[in-house]
Amino acid sequence: MARSRRTTGRQHRRHKMTSAVLVSVLALGGSLVTNPASAASRPGSVVAAGARATPSFRPANIPMKDGTVLKADVFAPAAGTPGADRKGRYPLVVQPASWGQNDLEYVAQGRQLAADGYVAVTYTVRGFWRSGGEVDVAGPKDVADVSAVIDWTLAHTPADRQRIGMVGLSLGGGLTLMGAAFDPRIKAVAAMSGWGDLTDSLYSGRTRHLQAAALLAAVQAPTGRTSPEFAQILADLAADRDMSKVVAWAHTRSPATYVDRINAHGTAVLLANAWGDSIFNPSELTAFYQRLTGPKRLELRPGDHATQELTGLLGLDNAAWASARRWLDHHVKGTGGGDDAGRPVELEVRPNRTQESYSDWRAVSSRTAHLRLGGPNPLGTGELGGAARTGWQRPVIGGTDSGADGGVAELSGLLDQVAALPPTVLVPRLPRSSAAVWQSAPYAAAQHLRGAARLHTKVTSSASQGTVFAHLYDVNALGVGKLISHAPQSWSGKRPGSAFPLDVSLFATAYDLPAGHRLALVLDTKDPLYGGRTPLASRVSFGATPADPSELALPLR
């Protein structure tokens, strides 16, 4: 904090020089004139004949209420750009930088917005790079900063207080939703690769998402200043201690906690995420989306965390960013279309990349197939065979990795995006000592999976606690299985040796299983993505009874 207050003129000039260089590189063919924003949008100013009007750009230091200074960049439309009101005011778009990034991240998009008739302000979130303070992870200080940035912008630029929107990626995406909950002036937001429920992101299925948390910590380390509170949360999460405190911390930073405020404000919300997002899983986004009652739109595509939007940061054509601009045009500027004629749910289906649109998330599937595990058809035609009248069990050695995993954070979803290559295994080679495996017969026709598959089974464990990882595969004639979806589920406080029911909701997806392929369900007790609770060498059995059969519920179109 003290360092940001004592910013020298030399430091400011260096920041301005760096900004100008990066702007030139990232603008891709455009030129930015670093004129004061007020001069660029003076009512009545005239552009000389034959001159090319360019948006203005300038770096800025924005003071917060607690004295912290945030580094920012201000883009304003050139004189005469359409979109101003009678007082020369333009709609405003605020863009918080993503996790570990700075205000220069959105240079290309800021320039595009200014060219389209918006005042655009991008800023480095507190605790990162040369902004002051400590990392708050969308906590109360970060949320207050959103409003303070809007206040400053209204006072120092030709921004219209009646037309305010936000766009953000990753941390910035989460902050747009938190801003919508706490500042009613915000008319519309576009949250890309953001989160709805941070608790579910870090601890879905009561299972710690350790690889995702470690990745966030690694990205933050070189450019951020960790607060003592955040450092303690990371330590508790890694050590699996005081999880109630971790959950409470995440709860206060979840837009889902404040969805009633967003609905009361009537904020228009666009959510864009990837099916394979290894940090903010798609199921928590679909759940959040369904609770919104105002104007809303949901877009899901193949990819991993923030990989779908990457080319847009370079100024290249990008579907997610183009959709965000259309959303702002419709709900902030008041021009163009943004709701797509009542079909606001848009899905890019894996692996063939076909496009589908629906009236609501509930409409993406039209029926549910209930597949009995161990039954005669269609699952159970593999090694387990038919179920005996007295029930059946499939034991595995706990705490061992079968090789059926959710992949690697950031990498696996990206490979699925660019090469249709999700995590892959040879299903016949999976060790049955470490995994319970069921396979269907080959399907005569393609199966169109839409939504979240749900597993119900019974578990008997020699330990009082444990974790199961459910993996659903698309298996070809050679036995090569490509991961369709997966999810963890943990338990504790169970009586060793006594069976208990277990339900697992796999992460939502849209996937077309080709004709001639099989489905395979694999259950094991270790996955490098997560922190499991199954003691090594314990015995875990998955089974059923006639009165309580195990089954996989598949949502289909």
C-alpha positions as CSV (number, residue, x, y, z in Angstrom):
1,M,0.0,0.0,0.0
2,A,2.7,2.5,0.9
3,R,4.6,1.6,-2.3
4,S,1.6,2.6,-4.4
5,R,1.2,5.9,-2.6
6,R,4.9,6.8,-3.2
7,T,4.8,6.1,-7.0
8,T,7.4,8.4,-8.5
9,G,7.1,10.3,-11.7
10,R,9.8,8.1,-13.2
11,Q,7.7,5.0,-12.4
12,H,4.7,6.5,-13.9
13,R,6.6,7.4,-17.1
14,R,7.9,3.8,-17.3
15,H,4.4,2.4,-16.9
16,K,3.1,4.8,-19.6
17,M,6.0,3.8,-21.9
18,T,5.4,0.1,-21.4
19,S,1.6,0.6,-21.9
20,A,2.2,2.4,-25.2
21,V,4.6,-0.4,-26.5
22,L,2.2,-3.2,-25.6
23,V,-0.8,-1.3,-27.0
24,S,1.0,-1.0,-30.3
25,V,1.8,-4.7,-30.4
26,L,-1.7,-5.9,-29.3
27,A,-3.8,-3.5,-31.2
28,L,-3.0,-5.5,-34.4
29,G,-3.1,-3.0,-37.2
30,G,-4.7,-0.1,-35.3
31,S,-3.1,3.0,-33.9
32,L,-3.9,4.5,-30.6
33,V,-3.5,8.2,-29.8
34,T,-2.7,8.9,-26.2
35,N,-4.7,12.1,-26.0
36,P,-6.7,13.0,-22.9
37,A,-10.0,11.3,-22.9
38,S,-11.9,14.5,-22.3
39,A,-10.4,16.1,-25.5
40,A,-11.2,13.0,-27.6
41,S,-14.9,13.2,-26.9
42,R,-15.6,16.9,-26.6
43,P,-19.2,17.6,-27.8
44,G,-19.1,19.3,-31.1
45,S,-15.5,18.5,-31.9
46,V,-14.9,17.9,-35.6
47,V,-12.6,15.4,-37.2
48,A,-10.5,16.9,-40.0
49,A,-11.4,15.8,-43.5
50,G,-9.6,12.7,-44.6
51,A,-8.2,12.1,-41.1
52,R,-8.6,8.7,-39.4
53,A,-10.4,9.0,-36.1
54,T,-8.8,6.8,-33.4
55,P,-9.8,6.1,-29.9
56,S,-7.7,7.8,-27.1
57,F,-5.7,5.8,-24.6
58,R,-4.0,6.8,-21.4
59,P,-2.8,5.0,-18.2
60,A,-4.3,6.1,-14.9
61,N,-3.9,5.7,-11.2
62,I,-7.3,5.2,-9.5
63,P,-7.4,5.8,-5.7
64,M,-9.7,3.5,-3.7
65,K,-11.5,4.6,-0.5
66,D,-8.9,2.9,1.7
67,G,-6.0,4.7,0.0
68,T,-5.0,1.8,-2.2
69,V,-4.1,2.9,-5.8
70,L,-5.1,0.7,-8.7
71,K,-3.3,0.8,-12.1
72,A,-5.7,1.3,-15.0
73,D,-6.0,2.1,-18.7
74,V,-8.6,4.4,-20.1
75,F,-9.9,4.1,-23.6
76,A,-12.4,6.7,-25.0
77,P,-14.1,7.1,-28.4
78,A,-12.7,9.5,-30.9
79,A,-14.5,12.7,-31.5
80,G,-17.6,12.1,-33.6
81,T,-17.9,8.4,-32.8
82,P,-21.6,7.4,-32.8
83,G,-23.2,6.5,-29.5
84,A,-22.9,9.7,-27.4
85,D,-25.9,11.2,-25.8
86,R,-26.8,15.0,-26.1
87,K,-24.2,15.8,-23.5
88,G,-21.4,13.9,-25.2
89,R,-21.5,11.0,-22.8
90,Y,-20.7,7.5,-23.9
91,P,-21.7,4.1,-22.3
92,L,-19.1,2.7,-20.0
93,V,-17.5,-0.7,-19.8
94,V,-15.3,-1.7,-16.8
95,Q,-12.9,-4.6,-17.2
96,P,-11.1,-6.0,-14.1
97,A,-8.0,-8.0,-15.1
98,S,-7.9,-11.7,-14.7
99,W,-5.9,-13.7,-12.0
100,G,-2.3,-12.7,-12.1
101,Q,-2.6,-10.3,-15.0
102,N,-2.6,-6.5,-15.2
103,D,-4.5,-3.7,-16.9
104,L,-2.7,-4.2,-20.2
105,E,-4.5,-7.6,-20.6
106,Y,-7.5,-6.0,-22.3
107,V,-5.7,-3.5,-24.6
108,A,-7.1,-5.0,-27.8
109,Q,-10.6,-5.3,-26.5
110,G,-10.5,-1.9,-24.9
111,R,-9.5,-0.3,-28.2
112,Q,-12.3,-2.2,-29.9
113,L,-14.9,-1.1,-27.4
114,A,-13.8,2.5,-27.7
115,A,-14.0,2.3,-31.5
116,D,-17.5,1.0,-31.0
117,G,-18.5,4.0,-28.9
118,Y,-17.8,3.0,-25.3
119,V,-15.6,4.4,-22.7
120,A,-13.6,1.4,-21.5
121,V,-11.6,1.2,-18.3
122,T,-9.4,-1.8,-17.6
123,Y,-7.7,-2.1,-14.2
124,T,-5.2,-4.3,-12.4
125,V,-7.1,-5.9,-9.4
126,R,-5.6,-5.0,-6.0
127,G,-2.7,-7.1,-4.8
128,F,-1.4,-7.8,-8.4
129,W,1.5,-6.2,-10.3
130,R,1.7,-2.4,-9.5
131,S,-1.7,-2.0,-8.0
132,G,-1.6,-1.6,-4.3
133,G,-3.0,-3.7,-1.5
134,E,-3.1,-7.5,-1.1
135,V,-4.9,-10.2,-3.1
136,D,-8.6,-10.3,-1.9
137,V,-10.0,-13.0,-4.2
138,A,-13.3,-11.2,-4.9
139,G,-13.7,-10.4,-1.2
140,P,-15.3,-7.2,0.2
141,K,-12.3,-5.0,-0.8
142,D,-12.3,-6.2,-4.4
143,V,-16.1,-5.6,-4.6
144,A,-15.8,-2.1,-3.1
145,D,-13.1,-1.4,-5.7
146,V,-15.5,-2.1,-8.6
147,S,-17.8,0.7,-7.4
148,A,-14.8,3.0,-6.7
149,V,-13.5,2.5,-10.3
150,I,-17.0,3.4,-11.6
151,D,-17.1,6.5,-9.4
152,W,-13.7,7.6,-10.6
153,T,-14.5,7.0,-14.3
154,L,-17.8,9.0,-14.1
155,A,-15.8,11.9,-12.6
156,H,-12.9,11.8,-15.0
157,T,-14.1,10.6,-18.4
158,P,-17.1,11.2,-20.7
159,A,-18.9,8.2,-19.3
160,D,-22.7,8.0,-19.0
161,R,-23.8,7.0,-15.5
162,Q,-27.1,5.5,-17.0
163,R,-25.3,3.1,-19.3
164,I,-22.7,1.0,-17.4
165,G,-21.6,-2.6,-18.1
166,M,-18.7,-4.9,-17.1
167,V,-16.7,-7.6,-18.9
168,G,-14.1,-9.8,-17.3
169,L,-12.2,-13.0,-17.7
170,S,-11.5,-15.5,-14.9
171,L,-11.1,-13.4,-11.7
172,G,-12.4,-10.5,-13.7
173,G,-15.4,-12.6,-14.7
174,G,-16.2,-13.4,-11.1
175,L,-15.8,-9.7,-10.2
176,T,-18.3,-8.7,-12.8
177,L,-20.9,-10.9,-11.2
178,M,-20.0,-9.7,-7.7
179,G,-20.2,-6.1,-9.0
180,A,-23.7,-6.8,-10.4
181,A,-24.8,-8.0,-7.0
182,F,-23.5,-5.0,-5.1
183,D,-23.7,-2.0,-7.5
184,P,-27.2,-1.5,-9.0
185,R,-25.8,1.0,-11.5
186,I,-24.4,-1.9,-13.6
187,K,-26.9,-2.7,-16.3
188,A,-25.2,-5.8,-17.9
189,V,-22.2,-8.0,-17.4
190,A,-20.4,-10.6,-19.5
191,A,-18.5,-13.1,-17.3
192,M,-16.1,-15.3,-19.2
193,S,-14.5,-18.3,-17.5
194,G,-15.8,-16.9,-14.2
195,W,-17.5,-18.7,-11.3
196,G,-20.9,-18.8,-9.8
197,D,-20.1,-20.8,-6.6
198,L,-16.5,-20.6,-5.4
199,T,-17.2,-23.3,-2.8
200,D,-18.2,-25.7,-5.5
201,S,-15.2,-24.7,-7.5
202,L,-12.8,-25.6,-4.7
203,Y,-14.7,-28.3,-2.9
204,S,-17.3,-29.9,-5.1
205,G,-18.4,-33.4,-4.0
206,R,-16.8,-32.5,-0.6
207,T,-13.5,-33.1,-2.3
208,R,-10.6,-30.7,-2.4
209,H,-9.6,-29.5,-5.9
210,L,-5.9,-29.4,-5.1
211,Q,-4.4,-29.1,-8.6
212,A,-6.6,-26.1,-9.5
213,A,-5.8,-24.4,-6.2
214,A,-2.0,-25.1,-6.7
215,L,-2.2,-23.6,-10.2
216,L,-3.9,-20.5,-8.9
217,A,-1.2,-20.1,-6.2
218,A,1.6,-20.6,-8.7
219,V,0.2,-18.0,-11.1
220,Q,-0.3,-15.5,-8.3
221,A,3.1,-16.0,-6.7
222,P,5.3,-13.9,-9.2
223,T,2.9,-11.0,-9.5
224,G,0.7,-10.9,-6.4
225,R,0.9,-10.2,-2.7
226,T,-0.9,-12.8,-0.7
227,S,-2.9,-11.6,2.2
228,P,-2.5,-13.6,5.5
229,E,-6.1,-14.6,5.2
230,F,-5.7,-16.1,1.7
231,A,-2.4,-17.8,2.7
232,Q,-4.2,-19.5,5.6
233,I,-7.0,-20.6,3.3
234,L,-4.6,-22.2,0.9
235,A,-2.7,-23.9,3.7
236,D,-6.0,-25.3,5.2
237,L,-7.2,-26.5,1.9
238,A,-3.9,-28.3,1.2
239,A,-3.9,-29.9,4.6
240,D,-7.6,-30.8,4.6
241,R,-8.1,-29.0,7.9
242,D,-10.7,-26.5,9.1
243,M,-12.7,-27.0,5.9
244,S,-15.7,-25.3,7.4
245,K,-13.7,-22.1,7.5
246,V,-12.6,-22.6,3.9
247,V,-16.2,-23.1,2.8
248,A,-17.4,-20.0,4.7
249,W,-14.6,-17.9,3.1
250,A,-15.5,-19.2,-0.4
251,H,-19.2,-18.6,0.3
252,T,-18.8,-14.9,0.8
253,R,-17.0,-14.7,-2.5
254,S,-19.6,-16.5,-4.5
255,P,-22.1,-14.7,-6.8
256,A,-24.6,-17.5,-6.1
257,T,-24.7,-16.3,-2.5
258,Y,-26.0,-12.9,-3.7
259,V,-28.1,-14.0,-6.7
260,D,-31.2,-12.5,-5.2
261,R,-29.5,-9.1,-5.3
262,I,-28.6,-9.6,-9.0
263,N,-32.2,-10.5,-9.8
264,A,-33.5,-7.5,-7.8
265,H,-31.2,-5.2,-9.8
266,G,-32.4,-6.7,-13.1
267,T,-28.8,-7.0,-14.3
268,A,-28.4,-8.7,-17.7
269,V,-26.0,-11.6,-17.3
270,L,-23.9,-13.4,-19.9
271,L,-22.0,-16.5,-18.8
272,A,-19.4,-18.0,-21.1
273,N,-17.3,-21.0,-20.0
274,A,-15.7,-24.2,-21.2
275,W,-16.8,-27.8,-20.8
276,G,-13.4,-28.8,-19.5
277,D,-12.8,-25.8,-17.2
278,S,-10.5,-27.4,-14.6
279,I,-10.9,-24.5,-12.1
280,F,-14.6,-23.5,-12.4
281,N,-16.5,-26.6,-13.5
282,P,-19.5,-26.1,-15.8
283,S,-22.0,-27.6,-13.5
284,E,-21.7,-24.8,-10.9
285,L,-22.3,-22.3,-13.8
286,T,-25.4,-24.1,-15.1
287,A,-26.8,-24.2,-11.5
288,F,-26.1,-20.5,-11.1
289,Y,-27.6,-19.7,-14.5
290,Q,-30.9,-21.4,-13.6
291,R,-31.3,-19.2,-10.5
292,L,-31.1,-16.0,-12.5
293,T,-34.4,-14.4,-13.4
294,G,-33.4,-11.3,-15.4
295,P,-32.1,-11.2,-19.0
296,K,-29.5,-14.0,-19.2
297,R,-27.4,-16.0,-21.7
298,L,-25.3,-19.1,-21.3
299,E,-22.5,-20.2,-23.7
300,L,-20.5,-23.4,-23.2
301,R,-17.7,-24.6,-25.6
302,P,-14.9,-27.2,-25.5
303,G,-11.8,-25.9,-23.8
304,D,-10.2,-25.3,-20.4
305,H,-10.0,-22.4,-18.1
306,A,-9.8,-19.1,-20.1
307,T,-8.5,-21.0,-23.2
308,Q,-11.7,-20.2,-25.3
309,E,-11.1,-16.4,-24.9
310,L,-7.4,-16.3,-25.4
311,T,-7.3,-15.2,-29.1
312,G,-9.6,-12.3,-28.3
313,L,-7.0,-10.8,-26.0
314,L,-4.7,-10.6,-29.1
315,G,-7.4,-8.8,-31.1
316,L,-8.2,-11.8,-33.3
317,D,-11.8,-12.8,-34.1
318,N,-13.2,-14.7,-31.1
319,A,-16.7,-16.0,-30.6
320,A,-16.8,-15.4,-26.8
321,W,-15.6,-11.8,-27.1
322,A,-17.9,-11.1,-30.1
323,S,-20.8,-12.4,-28.1
324,A,-19.9,-10.2,-25.1
325,R,-19.8,-7.1,-27.3
326,R,-23.2,-8.0,-28.8
327,W,-24.6,-8.4,-25.2
328,L,-23.3,-5.0,-24.2
329,D,-24.6,-3.4,-27.4
330,H,-28.1,-4.7,-26.6
331,H,-28.3,-4.2,-22.8
332,V,-26.0,-1.2,-22.2
333,K,-25.9,0.8,-25.5
334,G,-29.4,-0.2,-26.5
335,T,-28.6,-1.2,-30.0
336,G,-28.4,-4.6,-31.8
337,G,-29.6,-7.9,-30.6
338,G,-28.4,-9.9,-27.6
339,D,-31.1,-12.4,-26.6
340,D,-31.2,-14.5,-29.9
341,A,-34.9,-14.7,-30.2
342,G,-35.6,-16.6,-27.0
343,R,-32.9,-19.2,-27.4
344,P,-30.2,-17.9,-25.0
345,V,-28.5,-21.2,-24.2
346,E,-25.8,-22.0,-26.8
347,L,-23.8,-25.2,-26.7
348,E,-20.9,-26.3,-28.8
349,V,-21.1,-30.1,-28.8
350,R,-18.1,-32.3,-28.4
351,P,-16.3,-33.7,-30.2
352,N,-17.7,-32.5,-33.6
353,R,-18.2,-28.9,-32.6
354,T,-21.8,-28.6,-33.9
355,Q,-23.8,-25.7,-32.5
356,E,-27.1,-26.0,-30.7
357,S,-29.3,-23.4,-29.0
358,Y,-32.1,-23.9,-26.5
359,S,-34.7,-21.8,-24.7
360,D,-33.3,-22.8,-21.2
361,W,-30.8,-25.1,-19.7
362,R,-33.6,-27.5,-18.6
363,A,-34.4,-28.0,-22.3
364,V,-31.0,-29.4,-23.4
365,S,-32.1,-32.9,-22.6
366,S,-35.5,-34.4,-23.5
367,R,-35.2,-37.8,-21.8
368,T,-33.2,-39.8,-19.3
369,A,-31.8,-43.3,-19.8
370,H,-31.5,-45.3,-16.5
371,L,-28.7,-47.8,-17.0
372,R,-28.4,-50.6,-14.4
373,L,-24.8,-51.4,-13.4
374,G,-24.4,-55.1,-13.4
375,G,-27.7,-55.6,-15.1
376,P,-28.2,-57.3,-18.5
377,N,-28.5,-54.3,-20.8
378,P,-27.0,-52.0,-21.8
379,L,-24.4,-51.6,-19.0
380,G,-23.0,-54.7,-17.3
381,T,-22.4,-56.6,-20.5
382,G,-18.7,-56.4,-19.8
383,E,-16.8,-58.3,-17.1
384,L,-19.3,-58.0,-14.3
385,G,-22.1,-59.8,-16.1
386,G,-25.6,-60.0,-14.8
387,A,-26.4,-59.2,-11.2
388,A,-27.1,-62.0,-8.8
389,R,-30.4,-62.0,-6.9
390,T,-28.6,-61.5,-3.7
391,G,-26.7,-58.5,-5.0
392,W,-23.1,-58.1,-6.1
393,Q,-20.0,-56.2,-5.2
394,R,-16.9,-55.0,-7.0
395,P,-14.0,-54.5,-4.6
396,V,-10.9,-52.3,-5.3
397,I,-7.8,-51.4,-3.4
398,G,-8.3,-47.9,-2.0
399,G,-6.0,-45.0,-2.5
400,T,-4.4,-46.4,-5.7
401,D,-4.5,-44.7,-9.1
402,S,-6.0,-46.9,-11.9
403,G,-5.0,-44.5,-14.6
404,A,-8.5,-43.3,-15.2
405,D,-8.1,-39.6,-14.3
406,G,-9.7,-36.3,-14.9
407,G,-6.5,-35.1,-16.7
408,V,-4.2,-32.1,-16.0
409,A,-5.5,-28.7,-15.1
410,E,-5.4,-26.2,-18.0
411,L,-3.8,-28.8,-20.4
412,S,-6.5,-31.4,-20.8
413,G,-9.3,-29.1,-21.7
414,L,-7.1,-27.2,-24.1
415,L,-6.2,-30.4,-26.0
416,D,-9.9,-31.2,-26.2
417,Q,-10.5,-27.7,-27.6
418,V,-7.8,-27.7,-30.3
419,A,-7.5,-31.4,-31.2
420,A,-10.6,-33.1,-29.8
421,L,-8.3,-35.1,-27.5
422,P,-9.6,-35.3,-23.9
423,P,-7.9,-37.6,-21.4
424,T,-7.6,-41.0,-22.9
425,V,-7.2,-44.6,-21.5
426,L,-7.2,-48.1,-22.8
427,V,-10.2,-49.4,-21.0
428,P,-9.3,-53.1,-21.3
429,R,-6.0,-52.4,-19.7
430,L,-7.3,-50.6,-16.6
431,P,-6.2,-52.7,-13.5
432,R,-9.3,-54.2,-12.0
433,S,-7.6,-54.2,-8.6
434,S,-7.7,-50.4,-8.6
435,A,-10.9,-49.7,-10.5
436,A,-14.4,-51.0,-10.9
437,V,-15.3,-51.0,-14.6
438,W,-18.6,-51.4,-16.5
439,Q,-19.1,-51.3,-20.2
440,S,-22.1,-51.2,-22.5
441,A,-22.6,-53.1,-25.7
442,P,-21.9,-51.1,-28.8
443,Y,-24.7,-48.7,-29.6
444,A,-26.4,-49.1,-32.9
445,A,-27.2,-45.4,-33.2
446,A,-25.5,-42.3,-32.0
447,Q,-26.3,-41.2,-28.4
448,H,-26.6,-37.5,-27.7
449,L,-25.6,-36.8,-24.1
450,R,-26.8,-33.4,-22.8
451,G,-26.4,-32.3,-19.2
452,A,-25.1,-34.0,-16.1
453,A,-25.0,-37.8,-15.7
454,R,-25.8,-39.1,-12.2
455,L,-24.5,-42.2,-10.6
456,H,-26.2,-44.0,-7.7
457,T,-24.5,-47.0,-6.0
458,K,-23.8,-48.5,-2.6
459,V,-20.4,-48.4,-1.0
460,T,-18.8,-50.6,1.6
461,S,-15.4,-49.4,2.9
462,S,-13.0,-50.8,5.5
463,A,-12.3,-47.1,6.5
464,S,-14.7,-44.5,7.9
465,Q,-13.8,-42.0,5.1
466,G,-13.0,-42.1,1.5
467,T,-13.4,-40.6,-2.0
468,V,-14.7,-42.1,-5.2
469,F,-14.0,-40.7,-8.7
470,A,-16.5,-41.5,-11.4
471,H,-15.2,-41.3,-15.0
472,L,-17.5,-41.8,-18.1
473,Y,-15.7,-42.8,-21.3
474,D,-16.5,-43.0,-25.0
475,V,-14.9,-46.3,-26.0
476,N,-14.2,-47.2,-29.7
477,A,-13.8,-50.7,-31.2
478,L,-10.1,-50.8,-30.2
479,G,-10.9,-50.2,-26.5
480,V,-9.6,-46.6,-26.5
481,G,-11.7,-44.5,-24.1
482,K,-12.0,-40.8,-24.4
483,L,-13.2,-39.0,-21.3
484,I,-16.7,-37.6,-21.6
485,S,-17.1,-36.4,-18.0
486,H,-16.1,-37.1,-14.5
487,A,-16.6,-35.9,-10.9
488,P,-15.4,-36.7,-7.3
489,Q,-17.4,-37.5,-4.3
490,S,-16.1,-37.9,-0.7
491,W,-17.6,-39.2,2.5
492,S,-16.7,-39.4,6.1
493,G,-18.0,-40.7,9.4
494,K,-19.2,-44.0,8.0
495,R,-19.2,-47.3,9.9
496,P,-16.4,-49.5,8.5
497,G,-17.8,-52.6,6.8
498,S,-21.3,-51.3,6.6
499,A,-22.8,-50.4,3.2
500,F,-24.2,-46.9,2.5
501,P,-25.7,-45.3,-0.6
502,L,-23.6,-42.9,-2.6
503,D,-24.7,-40.4,-5.3
504,V,-22.3,-38.7,-7.7
505,S,-23.3,-36.0,-10.1
506,L,-20.8,-35.8,-13.0
507,F,-19.9,-32.5,-14.5
508,A,-22.3,-31.3,-17.2
509,T,-21.4,-31.7,-20.8
510,A,-22.8,-32.0,-24.3
511,Y,-21.3,-35.0,-26.1
512,D,-22.3,-37.1,-29.1
513,L,-21.3,-40.8,-28.8
514,P,-20.9,-42.2,-32.3
515,A,-22.8,-45.3,-33.4
516,G,-20.8,-48.4,-32.8
517,H,-19.1,-47.0,-29.7
518,R,-19.5,-48.2,-26.1
519,L,-20.0,-46.3,-22.9
520,A,-17.7,-47.2,-20.0
521,L,-18.1,-46.2,-16.4
522,V,-15.0,-46.4,-14.2
523,L,-14.9,-45.9,-10.5
524,D,-11.6,-45.6,-8.6
525,T,-10.3,-43.9,-5.4
526,K,-7.5,-41.7,-6.6
527,D,-7.1,-38.8,-9.1
528,P,-4.1,-36.4,-9.3
529,L,-6.5,-33.5,-9.9
530,Y,-8.0,-33.8,-6.4
531,G,-7.2,-34.5,-2.8
532,G,-8.9,-37.8,-1.9
533,R,-9.6,-39.2,1.5
534,T,-9.4,-42.9,0.9
535,P,-6.6,-44.5,3.0
536,L,-4.0,-46.4,1.0
537,A,-4.5,-50.1,0.9
538,S,-8.0,-49.9,2.4
539,R,-10.8,-51.9,0.8
540,V,-13.6,-50.2,-1.1
541,S,-16.5,-52.1,-2.7
542,F,-19.1,-50.8,-5.0
543,G,-22.3,-52.9,-5.2
544,A,-26.0,-53.1,-5.2
545,T,-29.0,-54.9,-3.6
546,P,-32.2,-56.0,-5.3
547,A,-34.0,-53.3,-3.3
548,D,-31.5,-50.6,-4.1
549,P,-30.0,-51.2,-7.5
550,S,-26.9,-49.2,-8.8
551,E,-27.6,-47.2,-11.9
552,L,-26.3,-44.5,-14.1
553,A,-28.8,-41.9,-15.2
554,L,-27.9,-40.4,-18.6
555,P,-29.6,-37.2,-19.8
556,L,-30.2,-37.5,-23.6
557,R,-31.5,-35.4,-26.4
